[in-house]
Amino acid sequence: MSSNVSCKPFLAQIDPGFLPNDVVLVIEDEHLHVNKALLESASPIFEAWLKKEWQKEECTDDTKRELKFPGKTYDDMVTFLKCLLPNFADKVTDETLDTVLPLADEYRTEKLITDCVKVIRQRVESVSEVDIYIPPSRIVTYLHWIEKYNLHTVKEVVVKLASCLSGEVLEAEPGYENIGLTHQKEIFTTRAKLLASLFVSNVTEAKEKIYQLKIPHSSYYLAEWRQNVAKLVKDALVLKISENSKWPNTAAYRKMRKLSMYGYEEGIISKVILDSFTCLDICARFKYLESYANAIQRIKSLKIGKADFKWIWSNYYSIGIRNTNATMERLLLDICNCN
């Protein structure tokens, strides 16, 4: 890293209780006033650089250094420093990663690199929680960063997400051919294992795989498998409902179910009811709109009361899926005979 240093009298005084801005970073003829100690503590590169410059005879502790950054842009350095220095509240985001990560690597700011990795991980893992689509171009960028900046701790989740795209989609993406062969092979192998593990023959198995393997919400991932699941849902929703499959509303059954809630006896929920809930769950997650409407009508036909609906819902979601209570309250208004 090259720099030019000059000395000017330090005239500006700042409020007591704040660290002095005793270094000026000159970028594209713009000036950034920062604190030397904060800069040194954030980066060993800055520490070595400033220590060397501070020892020059022409500068004293009463003068302010001007450090010049040829080749850097002012906006990029402002974004980087605001994420780096603790006296700013800015955090790294997926939008600023392209700016911050290369500079964090160049200046060996380990904490900021860790923050960048955390942002990538959270972004990638969020696709299994909400309907977010990370395009192939961004996934390829993540893969490049993993190789270039040795971000090995986030490799597994990025490779897994890449495996949810077809080989044709990835290979058509500019820059994918520059990904190392080891990682390309790992993506291919991961996809093969994933597809093998996703073989399902009914909606119950499909639902289990969705949550067990954390299948992304967006329809752009695993498109062929989703088509198979959509067919399983449609087939399940057209099966005839017998009288024995409907929810029993007799006093004797209600008493038995009440006992089961206290652990005395097992409640009975028919397969048709459970499959209907499963179809509703899958349709809501994957946005099968027509089948979702059919699932609503099917559950309505089962004539489940409000209290019983809540009980079935809590049993169905006994594994504790996030945001299920809010969804349940919304569905109560649409589905139940609220008695």
BABA-607632 format. One record per residue (C-alpha): residue number from 0; x, y, z. Coordinates in steps of 0.5 Angstrom, whole numbers, plus 500, padded with zeros to 3 digits. Example, Ala and Ser with C-alpha at 12.3 -4.5 7.8 and 13.67 -1.06 7.14 Angstrom:
2
<r 0, <525, 491, 516>>
<r 1, <527, 498, 514>>
END
This chain:
339
<r 0, <500, 500, 500>>
<r 1, <503, 507, 498>>
<r 2, <501, 513, 502>>
<r 3, <504, 520, 502>>
<r 4, <504, 524, 509>>
<r 5, <504, 531, 510>>
<r 6, <504, 535, 517>>
<r 7, <499, 541, 518>>
<r 8, <498, 544, 525>>
<r 9, <492, 541, 529>>
<r 10, <487, 547, 530>>
<r 11, <480, 544, 531>>
<r 12, <478, 542, 538>>
<r 13, <473, 537, 539>>
<r 14, <468, 536, 545>>
<r 15, <471, 533, 551>>
<r 16, <469, 526, 552>>
<r 17, <471, 524, 545>>
<r 18, <477, 522, 542>>
<r 19, <481, 527, 538>>
<r 20, <481, 526, 530>>
<r 21, <488, 526, 529>>
<r 22, <489, 523, 522>>
<r 23, <486, 526, 516>>
<r 24, <485, 521, 510>>
<r 25, <485, 524, 503>>
<r 26, <481, 520, 498>>
<r 27, <480, 523, 491>>
<r 28, <481, 530, 494>>
<r 29, <476, 529, 500>>
<r 30, <478, 529, 507>>
<r 31, <476, 524, 512>>
<r 32, <478, 526, 519>>
<r 33, <479, 520, 524>>
<r 34, <482, 518, 530>>
<r 35, <489, 514, 530>>
<r 36, <488, 510, 536>>
<r 37, <481, 507, 533>>
<r 38, <484, 506, 526>>
<r 39, <490, 502, 529>>
<r 40, <486, 498, 533>>
<r 41, <481, 496, 527>>
<r 42, <487, 494, 523>>
<r 43, <494, 491, 523>>
<r 44, <495, 494, 516>>
<r 45, <493, 501, 519>>
<r 46, <497, 500, 525>>
<r 47, <504, 499, 522>>
<r 48, <503, 504, 517>>
<r 49, <501, 509, 522>>
<r 50, <506, 507, 527>>
<r 51, <511, 508, 521>>
<r 52, <509, 515, 519>>
<r 53, <508, 517, 527>>
<r 54, <516, 516, 528>>
<r 55, <518, 521, 522>>
<r 56, <521, 527, 525>>
<r 57, <518, 532, 521>>
<r 58, <511, 530, 525>>
<r 59, <509, 531, 532>>
<r 60, <503, 529, 537>>
<r 61, <501, 536, 536>>
<r 62, <500, 536, 528>>
<r 63, <495, 532, 524>>
<r 64, <497, 527, 519>>
<r 65, <494, 527, 512>>
<r 66, <495, 520, 509>>
<r 67, <493, 519, 502>>
<r 68, <490, 513, 498>>
<r 69, <491, 513, 491>>
<r 70, <487, 509, 487>>
<r 71, <481, 509, 492>>
<r 72, <474, 512, 492>>
<r 73, <471, 517, 497>>
<r 74, <465, 513, 497>>
<r 75, <467, 506, 498>>
<r 76, <472, 508, 503>>
<r 77, <467, 512, 507>>
<r 78, <462, 506, 507>>
<r 79, <468, 502, 509>>
<r 80, <470, 506, 515>>
<r 81, <463, 507, 517>>
<r 82, <462, 499, 518>>
<r 83, <469, 499, 521>>
<r 84, <470, 504, 526>>
<r 85, <466, 503, 533>>
<r 86, <464, 511, 533>>
<r 87, <459, 509, 527>>
<r 88, <453, 505, 528>>
<r 89, <453, 503, 520>>
<r 90, <453, 495, 519>>
<r 91, <455, 491, 514>>
<r 92, <449, 489, 509>>
<r 93, <448, 485, 503>>
<r 94, <448, 491, 499>>
<r 95, <455, 494, 502>>
<r 96, <458, 487, 502>>
<r 97, <461, 488, 495>>
<r 98, <465, 495, 497>>
<r 99, <466, 493, 504>>
<r 100, <469, 485, 504>>
<r 101, <475, 487, 499>>
<r 102, <477, 493, 503>>
<r 103, <476, 489, 510>>
<r 104, <481, 483, 506>>
<r 105, <486, 488, 504>>
<r 106, <486, 492, 511>>
<r 107, <486, 485, 514>>
<r 108, <480, 487, 519>>
<r 109, <478, 481, 522>>
<r 110, <472, 483, 526>>
<r 111, <469, 486, 519>>
<r 112, <471, 480, 515>>
<r 113, <467, 476, 521>>
<r 114, <461, 481, 520>>
<r 115, <461, 480, 512>>
<r 116, <461, 472, 513>>
<r 117, <455, 473, 518>>
<r 118, <451, 477, 513>>
<r 119, <452, 472, 507>>
<r 120, <450, 466, 512>>
<r 121, <444, 470, 514>>
<r 122, <442, 472, 507>>
<r 123, <443, 465, 505>>
<r 124, <439, 461, 511>>
<r 125, <434, 466, 510>>
<r 126, <431, 463, 504>>
<r 127, <428, 457, 508>>
<r 128, <425, 462, 512>>
<r 129, <422, 467, 508>>
<r 130, <420, 468, 500>>
<r 131, <427, 471, 498>>
<r 132, <430, 469, 492>>
<r 133, <438, 470, 491>>
<r 134, <439, 470, 484>>
<r 135, <445, 465, 481>>
<r 136, <449, 471, 479>>
<r 137, <449, 473, 487>>
<r 138, <451, 466, 489>>
<r 139, <457, 465, 484>>
<r 140, <459, 472, 487>>
<r 141, <459, 468, 494>>
<r 142, <463, 462, 491>>
<r 143, <468, 467, 488>>
<r 144, <469, 471, 495>>
<r 145, <469, 464, 499>>
<r 146, <475, 462, 494>>
<r 147, <478, 469, 494>>
<r 148, <478, 471, 501>>
<r 149, <478, 464, 504>>
<r 150, <471, 464, 507>>
<r 151, <471, 457, 509>>
<r 152, <466, 458, 515>>
<r 153, <460, 460, 510>>
<r 154, <462, 455, 504>>
<r 155, <457, 449, 506>>
<r 156, <451, 454, 506>>
<r 157, <453, 457, 500>>
<r 158, <454, 450, 496>>
<r 159, <448, 448, 499>>
<r 160, <444, 453, 496>>
<r 161, <447, 453, 489>>
<r 162, <445, 445, 489>>
<r 163, <438, 448, 489>>
<r 164, <439, 450, 482>>
<r 165, <440, 446, 476>>
<r 166, <447, 445, 473>>
<r 167, <444, 448, 467>>
<r 168, <442, 455, 470>>
<r 169, <449, 455, 474>>
<r 170, <453, 454, 468>>
<r 171, <450, 459, 464>>
<r 172, <452, 464, 469>>
<r 173, <458, 469, 467>>
<r 174, <463, 467, 472>>
<r 175, <461, 460, 474>>
<r 176, <467, 457, 469>>
<r 177, <472, 461, 474>>
<r 178, <469, 457, 480>>
<r 179, <475, 452, 482>>
<r 180, <473, 445, 480>>
<r 181, <473, 443, 487>>
<r 182, <467, 447, 488>>
<r 183, <464, 445, 482>>
<r 184, <464, 438, 483>>
<r 185, <462, 439, 491>>
<r 186, <456, 443, 488>>
<r 187, <454, 437, 483>>
<r 188, <455, 432, 489>>
<r 189, <451, 436, 494>>
<r 190, <445, 436, 489>>
<r 191, <445, 429, 487>>
<r 192, <445, 427, 494>>
<r 193, <439, 432, 495>>
<r 194, <435, 430, 490>>
<r 195, <436, 423, 492>>
<r 196, <434, 424, 499>>
<r 197, <428, 428, 496>>
<r 198, <424, 422, 493>>
<r 199, <417, 423, 496>>
<r 200, <410, 419, 495>>
<r 201, <405, 423, 499>>
<r 202, <404, 430, 502>>
<r 203, <406, 428, 509>>
<r 204, <413, 425, 506>>
<r 205, <414, 432, 502>>
<r 206, <412, 436, 509>>
<r 207, <417, 432, 513>>
<r 208, <423, 433, 507>>
<r 209, <421, 441, 507>>
<r 210, <422, 442, 514>>
<r 211, <428, 437, 515>>
<r 212, <432, 439, 509>>
<r 213, <430, 447, 510>>
<r 214, <428, 447, 503>>
<r 215, <428, 454, 500>>
<r 216, <421, 458, 499>>
<r 217, <422, 461, 492>>
<r 218, <419, 457, 486>>
<r 219, <426, 458, 483>>
<r 220, <429, 453, 487>>
<r 221, <428, 446, 486>>
<r 222, <423, 447, 480>>
<r 223, <422, 440, 478>>
<r 224, <421, 437, 485>>
<r 225, <416, 442, 487>>
<r 226, <412, 440, 481>>
<r 227, <412, 433, 483>>
<r 228, <410, 436, 490>>
<r 229, <404, 440, 487>>
<r 230, <401, 434, 484>>
<r 231, <402, 430, 490>>
<r 232, <398, 436, 494>>
<r 233, <392, 436, 488>>
<r 234, <392, 428, 488>>
<r 235, <391, 429, 496>>
<r 236, <386, 434, 496>>
<r 237, <381, 430, 491>>
<r 238, <381, 424, 495>>
<r 239, <373, 423, 497>>
<r 240, <372, 425, 505>>
<r 241, <368, 419, 508>>
<r 242, <363, 421, 514>>
<r 243, <368, 417, 519>>
<r 244, <374, 422, 517>>
<r 245, <370, 428, 519>>
<r 246, <371, 431, 526>>
<r 247, <367, 428, 531>>
<r 248, <363, 433, 535>>
<r 249, <360, 428, 540>>
<r 250, <360, 430, 547>>
<r 251, <364, 423, 549>>
<r 252, <369, 425, 544>>
<r 253, <370, 432, 546>>
<r 254, <371, 429, 553>>
<r 255, <376, 424, 551>>
<r 256, <380, 430, 547>>
<r 257, <380, 434, 554>>
<r 258, <383, 428, 557>>
<r 259, <388, 427, 552>>
<r 260, <390, 434, 553>>
<r 261, <392, 433, 560>>
<r 262, <396, 426, 558>>
<r 263, <391, 421, 560>>
<r 264, <389, 419, 553>>
<r 265, <391, 420, 546>>
<r 266, <387, 424, 542>>
<r 267, <385, 421, 535>>
<r 268, <386, 426, 529>>
<r 269, <384, 422, 522>>
<r 270, <389, 422, 516>>
<r 271, <384, 426, 512>>
<r 272, <385, 432, 517>>
<r 273, <392, 431, 518>>
<r 274, <393, 431, 510>>
<r 275, <389, 437, 509>>
<r 276, <393, 441, 514>>
<r 277, <399, 438, 511>>
<r 278, <396, 441, 504>>
<r 279, <395, 447, 507>>
<r 280, <402, 448, 510>>
<r 281, <405, 446, 503>>
<r 282, <401, 451, 499>>
<r 283, <402, 457, 504>>
<r 284, <409, 456, 504>>
<r 285, <410, 454, 496>>
<r 286, <404, 459, 494>>
<r 287, <400, 454, 490>>
<r 288, <394, 459, 490>>
<r 289, <389, 454, 487>>
<r 290, <391, 448, 491>>
<r 291, <391, 453, 497>>
<r 292, <384, 455, 496>>
<r 293, <382, 448, 495>>
<r 294, <385, 446, 502>>
<r 295, <381, 451, 505>>
<r 296, <375, 449, 503>>
<r 297, <376, 442, 504>>
<r 298, <378, 443, 512>>
<r 299, <371, 447, 512>>
<r 300, <368, 441, 510>>
<r 301, <371, 437, 516>>
<r 302, <366, 442, 520>>
<r 303, <372, 443, 525>>
<r 304, <370, 448, 531>>
<r 305, <375, 454, 533>>
<r 306, <377, 450, 540>>
<r 307, <378, 444, 536>>
<r 308, <382, 447, 530>>
<r 309, <387, 450, 535>>
<r 310, <388, 443, 538>>
<r 311, <389, 440, 532>>
<r 312, <394, 446, 530>>
<r 313, <398, 445, 536>>
<r 314, <399, 438, 535>>
<r 315, <401, 439, 528>>
<r 316, <406, 444, 529>>
<r 317, <409, 440, 535>>
<r 318, <416, 441, 533>>
<r 319, <415, 449, 533>>
<r 320, <415, 452, 527>>
<r 321, <416, 459, 527>>
<r 322, <410, 464, 526>>
<r 323, <405, 459, 526>>
<r 324, <401, 462, 532>>
<r 325, <399, 468, 527>>
<r 326, <397, 464, 522>>
<r 327, <393, 460, 526>>
<r 328, <389, 466, 528>>
<r 329, <388, 468, 521>>
<r 330, <386, 462, 519>>
<r 331, <381, 461, 524>>
<r 332, <377, 467, 521>>
<r 333, <377, 463, 514>>
<r 334, <376, 456, 516>>
<r 335, <372, 455, 523>>
<r 336, <365, 454, 525>>
<r 337, <367, 459, 531>>
<r 338, <364, 455, 537>>
END
